Amino acid sequence: MKKFNPWAFGMLFLLCFVYFSISETDWSFLFLREKVKTKAYIVDTKVGYGMRGYGYMQYVYYIYVAKNKVYIENVKIGKNYEWQHIGNTIEIEYSKSYPEKNKIIKFNNDHNNSKYEVFNLFHNKSYEKIFLIKNIFLYREYNFKNHLIKEVKELYEIIEDTIIVSQFLEKKNYKFLKRDNKLKDMESLKVFKLSEL
């Protein structure tokens, strides 16, 4: 009887690990036993080089709500998919037990019909963005190199012309005034202007 070779097992494990690391295959289905379907919304996209520097890869950042909590995820997609735009919806399934685990079912190229708004505030060496998508509030602050330095994702409700965010900057029921294509922070008095999409 041949002896078991631990080196062969180790090499097989290493090869499997490398393959799964570089593969575009979505393995999240392993976590999805009880599934819940919902829509996610693309809030950002970036472009990177493809395998070995050839072609391109698109990094898609999307947001969704599960169990009254907001989640933001990202996925790397290749040229097999259509070019994705901010505001596109994605049909996903997430795990009822682990809502952060999700699987993309379908990308929808529907950003022209998507009801979302983006407000910007530019500074000398940084800028801030606020996304309003359905009942989701997403705040992002970037430095001058376009690197994300702060992010807040919460649910909001709107009463007349006042947007009430469940929690923002460690304060509950934070308020913004939405009027004349502008969003005014009622605490700091900063004014964000609606972006032309």
C-alpha positions as CSV (number, residue, x, y, z in Angstrom):
1,M,0.0,0.0,0.0
2,K,1.4,3.4,-1.0
3,K,2.0,6.0,1.7
4,F,0.1,9.2,1.6
5,N,2.3,12.1,0.3
6,P,1.5,15.3,2.2
7,W,3.5,17.4,-0.3
8,A,1.2,16.3,-3.1
9,F,-1.9,17.2,-1.0
10,G,-0.3,20.6,-0.2
11,M,0.4,21.3,-3.9
12,L,-3.2,20.4,-4.8
13,F,-4.6,22.7,-2.1
14,L,-2.3,25.6,-3.2
15,L,-3.4,25.2,-6.9
16,C,-7.1,25.2,-5.9
17,F,-6.5,28.3,-3.7
18,V,-4.8,30.2,-6.6
19,Y,-7.5,29.2,-9.1
20,F,-10.4,30.3,-6.9
21,S,-8.5,33.5,-6.0
22,I,-8.1,34.6,-9.7
23,S,-11.4,33.1,-11.0
24,E,-14.4,35.3,-11.8
25,T,-16.7,32.5,-10.6
26,D,-19.1,33.7,-7.9
27,W,-18.9,31.2,-5.0
28,S,-21.3,33.1,-2.7
29,F,-24.0,30.5,-3.5
30,L,-22.4,28.3,-1.0
31,F,-23.8,30.5,1.8
32,L,-27.3,30.9,0.3
33,R,-29.5,28.3,1.8
34,E,-32.6,30.3,2.5
35,K,-32.6,33.0,-0.2
36,V,-34.3,36.4,-0.4
37,K,-34.5,38.2,-3.8
38,T,-34.2,42.0,-3.9
39,K,-32.8,44.8,-6.1
40,A,-29.4,46.4,-5.6
41,Y,-28.3,49.8,-7.0
42,I,-24.9,50.6,-8.5
43,V,-23.4,53.6,-6.7
44,D,-19.8,53.6,-8.1
45,T,-17.7,52.0,-10.8
46,K,-14.0,51.9,-11.4
47,V,-11.8,50.4,-14.2
48,G,-8.7,48.2,-13.7
49,Y,-6.5,46.1,-15.9
50,G,-7.5,42.6,-16.8
51,M,-5.5,39.4,-16.2
52,R,-1.8,39.8,-16.8
53,G,-2.3,43.5,-17.8
54,Y,-4.5,42.6,-20.9
55,G,-7.9,44.1,-21.5
56,Y,-9.9,45.7,-18.6
57,M,-11.9,44.8,-15.6
58,Q,-14.7,46.8,-14.2
59,Y,-15.2,47.1,-10.4
60,V,-18.8,47.7,-9.6
61,Y,-20.0,48.9,-6.1
62,Y,-23.6,48.3,-5.3
63,I,-25.9,48.8,-2.4
64,Y,-29.0,47.0,-1.1
65,V,-31.2,46.7,2.0
66,A,-31.7,43.6,4.0
67,K,-33.5,43.3,7.4
68,N,-33.6,47.1,7.7
69,K,-29.9,47.4,7.3
70,V,-27.9,48.8,4.4
71,Y,-25.1,46.8,2.8
72,I,-22.6,47.9,0.2
73,E,-20.6,45.3,-1.8
74,N,-18.3,45.3,-4.8
75,V,-17.7,42.8,-7.6
76,K,-15.2,42.5,-10.4
77,I,-16.6,41.9,-13.8
78,G,-14.9,41.3,-17.2
79,K,-15.8,42.1,-20.8
80,N,-18.4,39.3,-20.8
81,Y,-20.8,41.8,-19.1
82,E,-22.2,45.1,-20.5
83,W,-20.5,48.3,-19.3
84,Q,-22.2,49.2,-16.0
85,H,-23.3,52.7,-15.0
86,I,-24.2,54.4,-11.7
87,G,-27.9,54.0,-11.2
88,N,-28.2,50.6,-12.9
89,T,-30.1,48.0,-10.8
90,I,-28.9,44.5,-10.1
91,E,-31.1,41.6,-9.3
92,I,-29.5,39.7,-6.4
93,E,-30.3,36.9,-3.9
94,Y,-28.9,37.2,-0.3
95,S,-28.8,34.7,2.5
96,K,-31.6,35.1,5.1
97,S,-29.1,34.1,7.8
98,Y,-26.1,36.0,6.5
99,P,-27.5,39.1,4.6
100,E,-24.0,40.2,3.7
101,K,-23.6,37.1,1.6
102,N,-25.2,37.6,-1.8
103,K,-25.2,36.4,-5.3
104,I,-25.8,38.5,-8.5
105,I,-28.5,37.1,-10.7
106,K,-28.7,39.8,-13.4
107,F,-27.4,43.2,-14.3
108,N,-30.1,45.6,-15.7
109,N,-29.0,48.4,-18.0
110,D,-31.7,50.8,-16.7
111,H,-29.9,53.8,-15.2
112,N,-31.8,56.2,-17.5
113,N,-35.0,55.1,-15.9
114,S,-33.7,54.7,-12.4
115,K,-34.9,57.2,-9.8
116,Y,-31.8,58.3,-7.9
117,E,-30.1,61.6,-7.1
118,V,-26.5,62.5,-6.5
119,F,-25.5,65.7,-4.6
120,N,-21.9,67.0,-4.6
121,L,-19.9,69.4,-2.5
122,F,-16.4,70.2,-3.7
123,H,-13.5,71.5,-1.6
124,N,-9.9,72.4,-2.5
125,K,-8.5,69.0,-1.7
126,S,-11.5,66.8,-1.3
127,Y,-15.1,66.4,-2.2
128,E,-18.3,64.9,-0.7
129,K,-21.2,63.0,-2.4
130,I,-24.6,62.1,-1.2
131,F,-26.6,59.5,-3.0
132,L,-30.4,59.2,-2.5
133,I,-31.7,55.9,-3.9
134,K,-35.2,54.7,-3.0
135,N,-35.0,54.9,0.8
136,I,-31.2,54.5,1.0
137,F,-28.9,57.4,2.0
138,L,-25.2,57.0,1.1
139,Y,-22.6,59.6,2.1
140,R,-19.1,59.4,0.7
141,E,-16.1,61.6,1.2
142,Y,-13.0,61.4,-1.1
143,N,-9.6,63.0,-1.0
144,F,-7.9,64.8,-3.9
145,K,-6.6,61.5,-5.2
146,N,-10.1,60.2,-5.5
147,H,-9.6,57.7,-2.6
148,L,-12.6,57.0,-0.3
149,I,-11.9,58.3,3.2
150,K,-15.3,58.2,4.8
151,E,-18.6,56.4,4.2
152,V,-22.0,56.4,5.8
153,K,-24.9,54.2,4.6
154,E,-28.3,54.4,6.3
155,L,-32.0,54.4,5.6
156,Y,-33.9,57.7,5.4
157,E,-37.4,59.0,5.2
158,I,-38.7,62.2,3.7
159,I,-41.3,64.5,5.3
160,E,-42.3,67.3,3.0
161,D,-38.9,68.8,2.1
162,T,-36.9,67.4,5.0
163,I,-34.8,64.2,4.7
164,I,-34.4,62.5,8.0
165,V,-31.5,60.0,8.1
166,S,-31.7,57.3,10.8
167,Q,-28.2,58.0,12.0
168,F,-25.4,60.2,10.6
169,L,-22.1,61.3,12.2
170,E,-23.1,59.6,15.5
171,K,-26.4,61.5,15.7
172,K,-29.8,60.0,15.3
173,N,-32.6,61.5,13.0
174,Y,-30.1,63.7,11.2
175,K,-31.8,66.3,9.0
176,F,-31.2,67.7,5.5
177,L,-33.4,70.2,3.8
178,K,-34.0,69.3,0.1
179,R,-35.1,72.3,-1.9
180,D,-34.3,73.9,-5.3
181,N,-32.0,71.1,-6.4
182,K,-29.9,71.5,-3.3
183,L,-29.4,69.5,-0.1
184,K,-28.6,71.5,3.0
185,D,-27.1,69.9,6.1
186,M,-29.1,71.4,8.9
187,E,-26.3,70.9,11.4
188,S,-23.2,72.1,9.6
189,L,-25.2,74.3,7.1
190,K,-23.1,72.8,4.2
191,V,-25.0,72.9,0.9
192,F,-24.7,70.0,-1.6
193,K,-25.7,70.7,-5.2
194,L,-27.6,68.2,-7.4
195,S,-25.4,66.6,-10.0
196,E,-26.4,66.5,-13.7
197,L,-26.6,62.8,-14.5
